[in-house]
Amino acid sequence: MEKLRRGQPVSIPSYDFKTHKSIDPSRLVNPADVIILEGILVLHDSQVRNLMNMKIFVDIDSDVRLARRIQRDTVERGRNISNVLDQYSRFVKPSFEEFILPSKKFADIIIPRGDNDVAVDLIVQHILTKLGQHDLCKIYPNINVMFSTFQIRGMHTLVRDVKTTKHDFVFYSDRLIRLVVENGLGHLPFTEKQIITPTGSVYSGVVFCKRLCGVSVIRSGESMENALRACCKGIKIGKILIHGDGNNGRQLIYEKLPADISSRHVLLLDPVLASGNSAIKAVSLLLSKGVPETSIIFLNLISAPEGIHAVCRKFPRLKIVTSEIDSSLDKNYRVIPGMGEFGDRYFGTD
């Protein structure tokens, strides 16, 4: 298992259950994105458990287990029923109760019945979600990359295209920004609430935190304000202007924030996270105003790995919500492949 996780192939011995011996040839197993280790004792040894990202225990009725064992050992392994039952009562059942059943407590997921399609589908969806995650999401749990659909990819194709007109760039940027804002709002704390519907029925819902404010990093961040206002009626919005070129130090030029910002959850708005220097300056300002790090959600359309590293290392409890993580920065600290100077394209300036 350790070799497979390191990307190295391994040789697995073949075992003959009729002769109770290992036989040649061994089976070569190559590394893969998903490794499934199956066996009755896989949760018994802590060294093995620590290698797993997901631990599953399939809980089958004892009568079903015995029936399956009789069928398997008599049909596939050439044993008679008398020997199977003797082995079961003397060794298998006592060993199950001593070694296997106690390991159930280590499972992340317990599946009742082996034909539980719902449980299997949920596990498959979880694995597919993990496979679809960017590698940085596995390093920093505070990064949230929106699930990529063909619709989102289509909008990215249009806003990234150098030939896209200003009108189309604004239209599709606004659509993409709205999705990012709505996704970001989903990370706010909430409380459960029951209400009465017009039919007189009870509906169990949730109420999200109402003490919010937006803070846009001038000027490209201002492009995200309308989407935030459309989602949060009457929301207060502050502004921060930070100046600086390339990877040089950033300077705070202007700030206007709500007086009670320290008691609010803050949605920090900037479409592009490049080197992360402006973001760090903006977050540091919010912290100096008394805003808890856990109360800040940074929203952007695209992020560079360098910016994510810089921000997450300094502020590990801040949340970042983005629609895509790009490849890198070039020598001029522009995001690659990127979408160009967002503010110039959105506001039609040079």
C-alpha positions in Angstrom: 0.0 0.0 0.0 2.8 2.4 0.9 4.5 1.8 -2.5 1.3 2.2 -4.4 0.6 5.5 -2.7 4.1 6.6 -3.7 3.3 5.7 -7.3 5.4 2.5 -7.4 4.0 -0.8 -8.9 3.9 -3.8 -6.6 3.8 -7.6 -7.0 0.9 -9.3 -5.2 1.2 -13.0 -4.4 -1.5 -15.3 -5.8 -3.1 -17.7 -3.3 -4.7 -21.0 -3.9 -7.5 -21.6 -1.4 -7.7 -25.3 -2.4 -4.1 -26.1 -1.5 -3.7 -23.2 1.0 -0.4 -22.1 -0.7 0.9 -19.2 -2.6 1.3 -20.0 -6.3 3.1 -18.5 -9.3 2.9 -16.2 -11.1 2.5 -13.2 -8.8 0.1 -10.5 -10.0 1.5 -7.0 -10.9 -0.6 -4.1 -9.6 0.2 -0.6 -10.9 -0.5 2.6 -9.0 -3.8 4.4 -9.7 -5.7 7.5 -8.5 -8.0 5.2 -6.5 -6.7 2.2 -4.6 -9.3 -0.2 -3.1 -8.0 -2.5 -0.3 -10.5 -5.2 0.5 -10.4 -7.9 3.2 -11.9 -9.0 6.5 -9.1 -7.7 8.6 -8.2 -4.4 6.8 -9.4 -2.3 9.7 -7.7 -4.3 12.5 -4.2 -3.0 12.2 -3.7 0.7 12.9 -0.7 0.9 10.5 -3.0 -0.2 7.7 -5.9 2.1 8.8 -3.6 5.1 8.7 -2.9 4.6 5.0 -6.6 4.9 4.2 -8.5 8.0 3.2 -11.8 6.3 3.6 -12.6 3.3 5.8 -15.8 1.2 5.1 -17.3 -1.6 7.0 -19.9 -3.8 5.2 -22.3 -5.1 7.9 -24.0 -8.3 6.7 -26.4 -10.5 8.7 -24.7 -13.6 10.2 -27.1 -16.0 8.5 -26.3 -14.4 5.1 -22.6 -14.6 5.8 -22.8 -18.3 6.6 -25.0 -19.1 3.6 -22.5 -17.3 1.3 -19.6 -19.1 2.9 -21.2 -22.5 2.3 -21.9 -21.7 -1.3 -18.4 -20.3 -2.0 -16.4 -23.0 -0.2 -18.4 -25.9 -1.7 -18.7 -24.6 -5.2 -15.4 -22.7 -5.7 -13.0 -24.4 -3.3 -14.1 -28.0 -3.4 -14.9 -28.5 0.3 -17.8 -30.4 1.8 -20.5 -28.8 4.0 -19.5 -30.7 7.1 -16.0 -29.3 7.0 -17.2 -25.8 6.2 -19.6 -25.8 9.2 -17.0 -27.3 11.5 -14.5 -24.6 10.5 -17.1 -21.9 10.9 -18.1 -22.8 14.4 -14.6 -23.5 15.7 -12.6 -20.7 14.0 -14.5 -18.3 11.8 -17.3 -17.2 14.1 -15.1 -16.8 17.2 -12.4 -14.9 15.2 -15.1 -12.6 13.7 -16.3 -11.7 17.1 -12.8 -11.2 18.5 -11.0 -9.4 15.7 -13.4 -8.3 12.9 -16.5 -7.0 14.6 -14.5 -4.7 17.0 -12.9 -3.0 14.0 -16.3 -1.7 13.0 -15.7 1.2 15.3 -12.9 2.5 13.1 -15.0 2.7 10.0 -15.9 6.1 8.5 -18.9 4.5 6.8 -20.9 1.4 7.8 -23.0 -0.1 5.0 -25.9 -2.2 6.2 -26.5 -5.0 3.6 -24.2 -5.6 0.8 -26.7 -4.7 -1.9 -27.2 -1.2 -0.5 -27.2 0.8 -3.8 -27.8 4.1 -2.1 -24.8 3.8 0.1 -22.6 2.6 -2.8 -23.8 5.5 -4.9 -22.9 8.0 -2.2 -19.4 6.5 -1.8 -18.9 6.7 -5.6 -20.0 10.3 -5.7 -17.7 11.2 -2.8 -14.7 9.6 -4.6 -15.6 11.3 -7.9 -15.7 14.6 -6.1 -12.3 14.0 -4.5 -10.9 13.0 -7.9 -12.2 16.3 -9.4 -10.5 18.4 -6.7 -7.5 20.5 -7.5 -4.3 19.2 -5.7 -4.2 22.5 -3.7 -7.6 21.6 -2.2 -5.9 18.6 -0.7 -3.2 20.8 0.9 -5.4 23.6 2.1 -8.9 22.6 3.4 -10.0 26.3 3.4 -10.0 26.4 -0.4 -13.3 25.9 -2.1 -13.3 25.4 -5.9 -16.7 25.5 -7.5 -17.8 22.2 -9.2 -17.0 22.7 -12.9 -19.9 22.2 -15.2 -20.0 22.7 -19.0 -21.9 26.0 -18.3 -19.1 27.3 -16.2 -16.4 26.1 -18.6 -18.3 27.8 -21.4 -18.4 31.1 -19.5 -14.7 30.8 -18.8 -14.0 30.2 -22.4 -15.8 33.4 -23.4 -14.3 35.7 -20.7 -10.8 34.4 -21.3 -10.9 34.8 -25.1 -8.9 37.8 -26.2 -11.4 38.3 -29.1 -14.5 38.6 -26.8 -16.1 42.1 -27.1 -16.4 44.3 -24.0 -20.2 43.8 -24.0 -19.9 40.0 -24.0 -17.1 40.1 -21.5 -19.2 42.1 -19.0 -22.3 39.9 -19.6 -20.6 36.6 -19.0 -18.3 37.9 -16.2 -21.5 39.0 -14.4 -23.0 35.6 -14.8 -19.9 33.9 -13.5 -19.5 36.4 -10.6 -23.1 35.7 -9.6 -22.4 32.0 -9.3 -19.3 32.7 -7.2 -21.1 35.0 -4.9 -24.0 32.5 -4.4 -21.4 29.7 -3.7 -19.6 31.9 -1.2 -22.9 32.7 0.6 -23.3 29.0 1.1 -20.3 28.9 3.4 -21.9 31.3 5.9 -23.0 30.0 9.3 -26.7 29.3 9.6 -29.3 28.2 12.1 -32.3 25.9 11.6 -35.7 27.4 11.6 -39.2 26.0 11.2 -41.8 28.1 9.3 -45.5 27.8 8.3 -46.2 27.7 4.6 -49.4 29.3 3.0 -50.9 25.7 3.0 -50.6 25.6 6.8 -47.8 23.1 6.6 -44.5 23.1 8.6 -41.3 23.5 6.7 -37.9 22.9 8.3 -35.4 25.3 6.8 -32.4 27.4 7.6 -31.6 31.0 8.2 -28.2 32.3 7.2 -26.2 34.8 9.2 -27.6 38.3 8.5 -24.7 40.5 9.8 -22.8 40.6 6.5 -20.8 43.2 4.5 -18.9 43.1 1.3 -15.5 44.7 0.8 -14.3 45.3 -2.7 -10.6 45.7 -3.7 -10.7 48.7 -6.0 -11.2 48.7 -8.9 -11.8 45.2 -10.3 -13.5 44.1 -7.1 -16.2 46.7 -7.8 -17.4 44.5 -10.7 -18.6 42.0 -8.1 -20.7 44.4 -6.0 -23.9 44.3 -8.1 -24.0 40.5 -7.8 -23.6 40.7 -4.1 -26.4 43.4 -3.8 -28.7 41.2 -5.9 -28.2 38.3 -3.5 -28.2 40.3 -0.2 -30.7 43.1 -0.1 -29.4 46.2 1.5 -25.9 44.8 2.2 -23.2 47.3 3.3 -20.2 47.4 1.1 -16.8 48.9 2.0 -13.9 49.6 -0.3 -10.1 49.2 -0.2 -7.6 50.7 -2.6 -4.1 49.1 -2.7 -1.4 50.2 -5.0 1.7 48.4 -6.1 3.4 46.7 -9.1 4.5 43.2 -9.7 5.8 41.5 -6.6 6.8 44.7 -4.9 5.3 45.7 -1.6 1.7 46.9 -1.6 0.6 50.2 -0.1 -2.8 51.0 1.3 -4.0 54.1 -0.4 -7.6 54.3 0.7 -10.1 52.5 2.8 -13.8 53.1 3.7 -15.3 50.3 5.8 -18.5 50.0 7.9 -17.9 51.2 11.5 -19.2 47.9 12.9 -17.3 45.7 10.5 -15.7 43.7 13.4 -19.1 42.2 14.2 -19.9 41.2 10.7 -19.0 38.3 8.3 -17.0 39.9 5.5 -17.1 38.8 1.8 -13.9 40.1 0.3 -14.3 40.8 -3.4 -11.5 40.6 -6.1 -12.0 38.7 -9.4 -8.3 37.6 -9.7 -6.0 36.2 -7.0 -2.5 36.5 -8.6 0.6 36.8 -6.3 -1.6 37.3 -3.3 0.1 40.4 -2.1 -2.9 42.7 -2.5 -5.1 40.0 -0.8 -2.7 39.7 2.1 -2.7 43.5 2.5 -6.5 43.6 2.4 -7.0 40.8 4.9 -4.4 42.3 7.2 -6.4 45.5 7.2 -9.6 43.7 8.0 -7.9 41.9 10.9 -6.6 45.2 12.2 -10.2 46.4 12.3 -11.1 43.5 14.6 -12.6 41.1 12.0 -11.9 37.5 13.0 -10.0 35.5 10.3 -12.8 32.9 10.4 -15.3 35.5 9.5 -13.7 36.4 6.1 -14.6 34.7 2.8 -12.5 35.7 -0.1 -14.3 35.5 -3.5 -12.7 35.5 -6.9 -13.1 34.1 -10.4 -9.6 32.7 -10.9 -6.7 32.0 -8.6 -3.0 31.4 -9.3 -1.3 28.6 -7.2 1.3 31.2 -6.0 -1.4 33.4 -4.6 -3.2 30.6 -2.9 0.0 29.4 -1.2 0.8 33.0 -0.1 -2.7 33.7 1.4 -3.4 30.3 2.9 0.0 30.0 4.6 -0.5 33.4 6.3 -4.3 33.0 6.9 -5.1 29.3 7.3 -8.6 29.9 8.7 -9.8 32.3 6.0 -12.0 30.7 3.3 -11.3 31.2 -0.4 -14.0 30.5 -2.9 -13.0 30.5 -6.6 -14.4 29.1 -9.8 -11.0 27.9 -11.3 -7.4 27.6 -10.2 -5.0 28.5 -13.1 -1.6 27.1 -13.9 0.9 29.7 -12.7 2.2 33.3 -12.9 4.5 34.6 -15.6 7.6 36.8 -14.9 5.3 39.9 -14.8 3.1 38.2 -12.2 0.2 37.8 -14.6 -2.0 34.8 -14.1 -1.5 32.1 -16.9 -3.6 31.3 -18.8 -5.6 34.0 -17.1 -8.1 36.5 -18.6 -6.0 39.6 -19.0 -6.4 42.8 -17.0 -9.8 42.2 -15.6 -10.6 45.8 -14.6 -9.6 47.2 -18.0 -11.7 44.7 -19.9 -14.7 45.0 -17.6 -14.7 48.8 -17.4 -13.4 49.4 -21.0 -10.2 51.3 -20.0 -6.6 51.0 -21.1 
